[in-house]
């Protein structure tokens, strides 16, 4: 298994776990405007 590259100053993809909306941003965008669920950084494992 290979780890994904991580650049703390770069853009990351965030995902709403309720509706699946994806957002690219340099910081966590907060909550999904449709579901009000907090976005999760897709590069971080769920475990």
mmJSON file of the N, C-alpha and C atoms, coordinates in Angstrom:
{"data_MODEL":{"atom_site":{
"group_PDB":["ATOM","ATOM","ATOM","ATOM","ATOM","ATOM","ATOM","ATOM","ATOM","ATOM","ATOM","ATOM","ATOM","ATOM","ATOM","ATOM","ATOM","ATOM","ATOM","ATOM","ATOM","ATOM","ATOM","ATOM","ATOM","ATOM","ATOM","ATOM","ATOM","ATOM","ATOM","ATOM","ATOM","ATOM","ATOM","ATOM","ATOM","ATOM","ATOM","ATOM","ATOM","ATOM","ATOM","ATOM","ATOM","ATOM","ATOM","ATOM","ATOM","ATOM","ATOM","ATOM","ATOM","ATOM","ATOM","ATOM","ATOM","ATOM","ATOM","ATOM","ATOM","ATOM","ATOM","ATOM","ATOM","ATOM","ATOM","ATOM","ATOM","ATOM","ATOM","ATOM","ATOM","ATOM","ATOM","ATOM","ATOM","ATOM","ATOM","ATOM","ATOM","ATOM","ATOM","ATOM","ATOM","ATOM","ATOM","ATOM","ATOM","ATOM","ATOM","ATOM","ATOM","ATOM","ATOM","ATOM","ATOM","ATOM","ATOM","ATOM","ATOM","ATOM","ATOM","ATOM","ATOM","ATOM","ATOM","ATOM","ATOM","ATOM","ATOM","ATOM","ATOM","ATOM","ATOM","ATOM","ATOM","ATOM","ATOM","ATOM","ATOM","ATOM","ATOM","ATOM","ATOM","ATOM","ATOM","ATOM","ATOM","ATOM","ATOM","ATOM","ATOM","ATOM","ATOM","ATOM","ATOM","ATOM","ATOM","ATOM","ATOM"],
"id":[1,2,3,4,5,6,7,8,9,10,11,12,13,14,15,16,17,18,19,20,21,22,23,24,25,26,27,28,29,30,31,32,33,34,35,36,37,38,39,40,41,42,43,44,45,46,47,48,49,50,51,52,53,54,55,56,57,58,59,60,61,62,63,64,65,66,67,68,69,70,71,72,73,74,75,76,77,78,79,80,81,82,83,84,85,86,87,88,89,90,91,92,93,94,95,96,97,98,99,100,101,102,103,104,105,106,107,108,109,110,111,112,113,114,115,116,117,118,119,120,121,122,123,124,125,126,127,128,129,130,131,132,133,134,135,136,137,138,139,140,141],
"type_symbol":["N","C","C","N","C","C","N","C","C","N","C","C","N","C","C","N","C","C","N","C","C","N","C","C","N","C","C","N","C","C","N","C","C","N","C","C","N","C","C","N","C","C","N","C","C","N","C","C","N","C","C","N","C","C","N","C","C","N","C","C","N","C","C","N","C","C","N","C","C","N","C","C","N","C","C","N","C","C","N","C","C","N","C","C","N","C","C","N","C","C","N","C","C","N","C","C","N","C","C","N","C","C","N","C","C","N","C","C","N","C","C","N","C","C","N","C","C","N","C","C","N","C","C","N","C","C","N","C","C","N","C","C","N","C","C","N","C","C","N","C","C"],
"label_atom_id":["N","CA","C","N","CA","C","N","CA","C","N","CA","C","N","CA","C","N","CA","C","N","CA","C","N","CA","C","N","CA","C","N","CA","C","N","CA","C","N","CA","C","N","CA","C","N","CA","C","N","CA","C","N","CA","C","N","CA","C","N","CA","C","N","CA","C","N","CA","C","N","CA","C","N","CA","C","N","CA","C","N","CA","C","N","CA","C","N","CA","C","N","CA","C","N","CA","C","N","CA","C","N","CA","C","N","CA","C","N","CA","C","N","CA","C","N","CA","C","N","CA","C","N","CA","C","N","CA","C","N","CA","C","N","CA","C","N","CA","C","N","CA","C","N","CA","C","N","CA","C","N","CA","C","N","CA","C","N","CA","C","N","CA","C"],
"label_alt_id":[null,null,null,null,null,null,null,null,null,null,null,null,null,null,null,null,null,null,null,null,null,null,null,null,null,null,null,null,null,null,null,null,null,null,null,null,null,null,null,null,null,null,null,null,null,null,null,null,null,null,null,null,null,null,null,null,null,null,null,null,null,null,null,null,null,null,null,null,null,null,null,null,null,null,null,null,null,null,null,null,null,null,null,null,null,null,null,null,null,null,null,null,null,null,null,null,null,null,null,null,null,null,null,null,null,null,null,null,null,null,null,null,null,null,null,null,null,null,null,null,null,null,null,null,null,null,null,null,null,null,null,null,null,null,null,null,null,null,null,null,null],
"label_comp_id":["UNK","UNK","UNK","UNK","UNK","UNK","UNK","UNK","UNK","UNK","UNK","UNK","UNK","UNK","UNK","UNK","UNK","UNK","UNK","UNK","UNK","UNK","UNK","UNK","UNK","UNK","UNK","UNK","UNK","UNK","UNK","UNK","UNK","UNK","UNK","UNK","UNK","UNK","UNK","UNK","UNK","UNK","UNK","UNK","UNK","UNK","UNK","UNK","UNK","UNK","UNK","UNK","UNK","UNK","UNK","UNK","UNK","UNK","UNK","UNK","UNK","UNK","UNK","UNK","UNK","UNK","UNK","UNK","UNK","UNK","UNK","UNK","UNK","UNK","UNK","UNK","UNK","UNK","UNK","UNK","UNK","UNK","UNK","UNK","UNK","UNK","UNK","UNK","UNK","UNK","UNK","UNK","UNK","UNK","UNK","UNK","UNK","UNK","UNK","UNK","UNK","UNK","UNK","UNK","UNK","UNK","UNK","UNK","UNK","UNK","UNK","UNK","UNK","UNK","UNK","UNK","UNK","UNK","UNK","UNK","UNK","UNK","UNK","UNK","UNK","UNK","UNK","UNK","UNK","UNK","UNK","UNK","UNK","UNK","UNK","UNK","UNK","UNK","UNK","UNK","UNK"],
"label_asym_id":["A","A","A","A","A","A","A","A","A","A","A","A","A","A","A","A","A","A","A","A","A","A","A","A","A","A","A","A","A","A","A","A","A","A","A","A","A","A","A","A","A","A","A","A","A","A","A","A","A","A","A","A","A","A","A","A","A","A","A","A","A","A","A","A","A","A","A","A","A","A","A","A","A","A","A","A","A","A","A","A","A","A","A","A","A","A","A","A","A","A","A","A","A","A","A","A","A","A","A","A","A","A","A","A","A","A","A","A","A","A","A","A","A","A","A","A","A","A","A","A","A","A","A","A","A","A","A","A","A","A","A","A","A","A","A","A","A","A","A","A","A"],
"label_entity_id":["1","1","1","1","1","1","1","1","1","1","1","1","1","1","1","1","1","1","1","1","1","1","1","1","1","1","1","1","1","1","1","1","1","1","1","1","1","1","1","1","1","1","1","1","1","1","1","1","1","1","1","1","1","1","1","1","1","1","1","1","1","1","1","1","1","1","1","1","1","1","1","1","1","1","1","1","1","1","1","1","1","1","1","1","1","1","1","1","1","1","1","1","1","1","1","1","1","1","1","1","1","1","1","1","1","1","1","1","1","1","1","1","1","1","1","1","1","1","1","1","1","1","1","1","1","1","1","1","1","1","1","1","1","1","1","1","1","1","1","1","1"],
"label_seq_id":[1,1,1,2,2,2,3,3,3,4,4,4,5,5,5,6,6,6,7,7,7,8,8,8,9,9,9,10,10,10,11,11,11,12,12,12,13,13,13,14,14,14,15,15,15,16,16,16,17,17,17,18,18,18,19,19,19,20,20,20,21,21,21,22,22,22,23,23,23,24,24,24,25,25,25,26,26,26,27,27,27,28,28,28,29,29,29,30,30,30,31,31,31,32,32,32,33,33,33,34,34,34,35,35,35,36,36,36,37,37,37,38,38,38,39,39,39,40,40,40,41,41,41,42,42,42,43,43,43,44,44,44,45,45,45,46,46,46,47,47,47],
"pdbx_PDB_ins_code":[null,null,null,null,null,null,null,null,null,null,null,null,null,null,null,null,null,null,null,null,null,null,null,null,null,null,null,null,null,null,null,null,null,null,null,null,null,null,null,null,null,null,null,null,null,null,null,null,null,null,null,null,null,null,null,null,null,null,null,null,null,null,null,null,null,null,null,null,null,null,null,null,null,null,null,null,null,null,null,null,null,null,null,null,null,null,null,null,null,null,null,null,null,null,null,null,null,null,null,null,null,null,null,null,null,null,null,null,null,null,null,null,null,null,null,null,null,null,null,null,null,null,null,null,null,null,null,null,null,null,null,null,null,null,null,null,null,null,null,null,null],
"Cartn_x":[0.854,0.0,0.902,0.531,1.296,0.463,1.089,0.395,0.259,-0.86,-1.073,-0.172,0.358,1.187,0.348,0.979,0.273,1.039,0.381,0.95,0.036,0.46,-0.428,-0.873,-0.122,-0.493,-1.268,-1.411,-2.077,-3.575,-4.244,-5.674,-5.984,-7.034,-7.494,-8.93,-9.364,-10.746,-11.501,-12.617,-13.469,-14.779,-15.368,-16.568,-17.627,-18.869,-20.004,-20.369,-20.335,-20.632,-22.127,-22.959,-24.407,-24.843,-24.477,-24.94,-23.848,-22.565,-21.465,-20.902,-21.352,-20.826,-19.335,-18.575,-17.133,-16.793,-15.836,-15.398,-13.881,-13.209,-11.762,-11.495,-10.637,-10.335,-9.005,-8.414,-7.15,-7.396,-8.59,-8.981,-10.363,-10.703,-11.999,-13.125,-14.016,-15.081,-16.221,-16.151,-17.195,-18.278,-19.489,-20.639,-21.212,-21.764,-22.436,-23.673,-23.858,-25.015,-26.354,-26.341,-27.582,-27.938,-26.94,-27.184,-26.823,-26.008,-25.489,-24.601,-23.982,-23.028,-21.632,-20.726,-19.356,-18.624,-17.916,-17.126,-15.958,-15.577,-14.443,-13.376,-12.12,-11.006,-10.854,-10.96,-10.905,-9.539,-8.484,-7.154,-6.878,-7.769,-7.604,-8.407,-7.842,-8.575,-9.751,-10.791,-11.967,-11.709,-10.807,-10.539,-10.395],
"Cartn_y":[-1.168,0.0,1.233,2.224,3.467,4.602,5.43,6.59,7.672,8.379,9.507,10.651,11.424,12.569,13.592,14.271,15.246,16.556,17.624,18.968,19.804,20.123,20.824,22.205,22.811,24.13,24.037,22.841,22.658,22.448,22.358,22.134,20.668,20.41,19.06,18.929,17.69,17.435,17.02,17.679,17.401,16.817,15.915,15.193,15.243,15.445,15.331,13.844,13.253,11.833,11.54,12.567,12.375,12.334,13.366,13.443,13.166,13.145,12.84,14.029,15.24,16.434,16.58,16.924,17.118,18.591,19.065,20.452,20.454,21.242,21.423,22.743,22.686,23.896,23.723,24.848,24.789,24.581,24.9,24.65,24.0,23.321,22.648,23.663,23.409,24.356,24.376,23.569,23.596,22.573,23.059,22.165,22.244,21.129,21.054,21.949,22.821,23.725,22.991,21.797,21.046,20.191,19.508,18.523,19.016,20.058,20.559,19.537,18.629,17.65,18.214,18.046,18.534,17.784,18.528,17.911,17.136,16.041,15.215,15.276,15.425,15.435,14.022,13.881,12.557,11.904,12.668,12.073,11.435,11.602,11.006,9.711,8.653,7.395,7.513,6.748,6.747,5.934,4.995,4.071,4.73],
"Cartn_z":[0.0,0.0,0.0,-0.748,-0.87,-0.289,0.549,1.103,0.038,0.087,-0.812,-0.376,-1.33,-0.947,-0.183,0.761,1.578,1.592,1.199,1.228,2.121,3.347,4.269,3.787,2.869,2.349,1.037,0.499,-0.783,-0.631,-1.76,-1.782,-1.511,-0.751,-0.468,-0.944,-1.108,-1.473,-0.215,0.029,1.171,0.671,1.481,1.059,2.149,1.744,2.654,2.711,3.894,4.011,3.906,3.925,3.8,2.333,1.545,0.154,-0.87,-0.42,-1.327,-2.083,-1.771,-2.45,-2.187,-3.227,-3.117,-3.274,-2.444,-2.478,-2.389,-3.22,-3.122,-2.432,-1.395,-0.626,0.088,0.528,1.272,2.765,3.258,4.651,4.639,5.722,5.793,5.59,4.619,4.319,5.329,6.372,7.405,7.158,6.937,6.767,5.357,4.926,3.621,3.669,2.68,2.706,2.565,1.978,1.787,2.998,3.587,4.65,6.044,6.137,7.412,8.118,7.345,7.876,7.643,8.613,8.499,7.394,6.536,5.47,6.063,5.406,5.812,4.741,5.152,4.207,3.649,2.333,1.713,1.781,2.056,2.121,3.484,4.442,5.767,5.846,6.426,6.546,7.52,7.297,8.157,9.424,9.374,10.477,11.804],
"occupancy":[1.0,1.0,1.0,1.0,1.0,1.0,1.0,1.0,1.0,1.0,1.0,1.0,1.0,1.0,1.0,1.0,1.0,1.0,1.0,1.0,1.0,1.0,1.0,1.0,1.0,1.0,1.0,1.0,1.0,1.0,1.0,1.0,1.0,1.0,1.0,1.0,1.0,1.0,1.0,1.0,1.0,1.0,1.0,1.0,1.0,1.0,1.0,1.0,1.0,1.0,1.0,1.0,1.0,1.0,1.0,1.0,1.0,1.0,1.0,1.0,1.0,1.0,1.0,1.0,1.0,1.0,1.0,1.0,1.0,1.0,1.0,1.0,1.0,1.0,1.0,1.0,1.0,1.0,1.0,1.0,1.0,1.0,1.0,1.0,1.0,1.0,1.0,1.0,1.0,1.0,1.0,1.0,1.0,1.0,1.0,1.0,1.0,1.0,1.0,1.0,1.0,1.0,1.0,1.0,1.0,1.0,1.0,1.0,1.0,1.0,1.0,1.0,1.0,1.0,1.0,1.0,1.0,1.0,1.0,1.0,1.0,1.0,1.0,1.0,1.0,1.0,1.0,1.0,1.0,1.0,1.0,1.0,1.0,1.0,1.0,1.0,1.0,1.0,1.0,1.0,1.0],
"B_iso_or_equiv":[0.0,0.0,0.0,0.0,0.0,0.0,0.0,0.0,0.0,0.0,0.0,0.0,0.0,0.0,0.0,0.0,0.0,0.0,0.0,0.0,0.0,0.0,0.0,0.0,0.0,0.0,0.0,0.0,0.0,0.0,0.0,0.0,0.0,0.0,0.0,0.0,0.0,0.0,0.0,0.0,0.0,0.0,0.0,0.0,0.0,0.0,0.0,0.0,0.0,0.0,0.0,0.0,0.0,0.0,0.0,0.0,0.0,0.0,0.0,0.0,0.0,0.0,0.0,0.0,0.0,0.0,0.0,0.0,0.0,0.0,0.0,0.0,0.0,0.0,0.0,0.0,0.0,0.0,0.0,0.0,0.0,0.0,0.0,0.0,0.0,0.0,0.0,0.0,0.0,0.0,0.0,0.0,0.0,0.0,0.0,0.0,0.0,0.0,0.0,0.0,0.0,0.0,0.0,0.0,0.0,0.0,0.0,0.0,0.0,0.0,0.0,0.0,0.0,0.0,0.0,0.0,0.0,0.0,0.0,0.0,0.0,0.0,0.0,0.0,0.0,0.0,0.0,0.0,0.0,0.0,0.0,0.0,0.0,0.0,0.0,0.0,0.0,0.0,0.0,0.0,0.0],
"pdbx_formal_charge":[null,null,null,null,null,null,null,null,null,null,null,null,null,null,null,null,null,null,null,null,null,null,null,null,null,null,null,null,null,null,null,null,null,null,null,null,null,null,null,null,null,null,null,null,null,null,null,null,null,null,null,null,null,null,null,null,null,null,null,null,null,null,null,null,null,null,null,null,null,null,null,null,null,null,null,null,null,null,null,null,null,null,null,null,null,null,null,null,null,null,null,null,null,null,null,null,null,null,null,null,null,null,null,null,null,null,null,null,null,null,null,null,null,null,null,null,null,null,null,null,null,null,null,null,null,null,null,null,null,null,null,null,null,null,null,null,null,null,null,null,null],
"auth_seq_id":[1,1,1,2,2,2,3,3,3,4,4,4,5,5,5,6,6,6,7,7,7,8,8,8,9,9,9,10,10,10,11,11,11,12,12,12,13,13,13,14,14,14,15,15,15,16,16,16,17,17,17,18,18,18,19,19,19,20,20,20,21,21,21,22,22,22,23,23,23,24,24,24,25,25,25,26,26,26,27,27,27,28,28,28,29,29,29,30,30,30,31,31,31,32,32,32,33,33,33,34,34,34,35,35,35,36,36,36,37,37,37,38,38,38,39,39,39,40,40,40,41,41,41,42,42,42,43,43,43,44,44,44,45,45,45,46,46,46,47,47,47],
"auth_comp_id":["UNK","UNK","UNK","UNK","UNK","UNK","UNK","UNK","UNK","UNK","UNK","UNK","UNK","UNK","UNK","UNK","UNK","UNK","UNK","UNK","UNK","UNK","UNK","UNK","UNK","UNK","UNK","UNK","UNK","UNK","UNK","UNK","UNK","UNK","UNK","UNK","UNK","UNK","UNK","UNK","UNK","UNK","UNK","UNK","UNK","UNK","UNK","UNK","UNK","UNK","UNK","UNK","UNK","UNK","UNK","UNK","UNK","UNK","UNK","UNK","UNK","UNK","UNK","UNK","UNK","UNK","UNK","UNK","UNK","UNK","UNK","UNK","UNK","UNK","UNK","UNK","UNK","UNK","UNK","UNK","UNK","UNK","UNK","UNK","UNK","UNK","UNK","UNK","UNK","UNK","UNK","UNK","UNK","UNK","UNK","UNK","UNK","UNK","UNK","UNK","UNK","UNK","UNK","UNK","UNK","UNK","UNK","UNK","UNK","UNK","UNK","UNK","UNK","UNK","UNK","UNK","UNK","UNK","UNK","UNK","UNK","UNK","UNK","UNK","UNK","UNK","UNK","UNK","UNK","UNK","UNK","UNK","UNK","UNK","UNK","UNK","UNK","UNK","UNK","UNK","UNK"],
"auth_asym_id":["A","A","A","A","A","A","A","A","A","A","A","A","A","A","A","A","A","A","A","A","A","A","A","A","A","A","A","A","A","A","A","A","A","A","A","A","A","A","A","A","A","A","A","A","A","A","A","A","A","A","A","A","A","A","A","A","A","A","A","A","A","A","A","A","A","A","A","A","A","A","A","A","A","A","A","A","A","A","A","A","A","A","A","A","A","A","A","A","A","A","A","A","A","A","A","A","A","A","A","A","A","A","A","A","A","A","A","A","A","A","A","A","A","A","A","A","A","A","A","A","A","A","A","A","A","A","A","A","A","A","A","A","A","A","A","A","A","A","A","A","A"],
"auth_atom_id":["N","CA","C","N","CA","C","N","CA","C","N","CA","C","N","CA","C","N","CA","C","N","CA","C","N","CA","C","N","CA","C","N","CA","C","N","CA","C","N","CA","C","N","CA","C","N","CA","C","N","CA","C","N","CA","C","N","CA","C","N","CA","C","N","CA","C","N","CA","C","N","CA","C","N","CA","C","N","CA","C","N","CA","C","N","CA","C","N","CA","C","N","CA","C","N","CA","C","N","CA","C","N","CA","C","N","CA","C","N","CA","C","N","CA","C","N","CA","C","N","CA","C","N","CA","C","N","CA","C","N","CA","C","N","CA","C","N","CA","C","N","CA","C","N","CA","C","N","CA","C","N","CA","C","N","CA","C","N","CA","C","N","CA","C"],
"pdbx_PDB_model_num":[1,1,1,1,1,1,1,1,1,1,1,1,1,1,1,1,1,1,1,1,1,1,1,1,1,1,1,1,1,1,1,1,1,1,1,1,1,1,1,1,1,1,1,1,1,1,1,1,1,1,1,1,1,1,1,1,1,1,1,1,1,1,1,1,1,1,1,1,1,1,1,1,1,1,1,1,1,1,1,1,1,1,1,1,1,1,1,1,1,1,1,1,1,1,1,1,1,1,1,1,1,1,1,1,1,1,1,1,1,1,1,1,1,1,1,1,1,1,1,1,1,1,1,1,1,1,1,1,1,1,1,1,1,1,1,1,1,1,1,1,1]
}}}
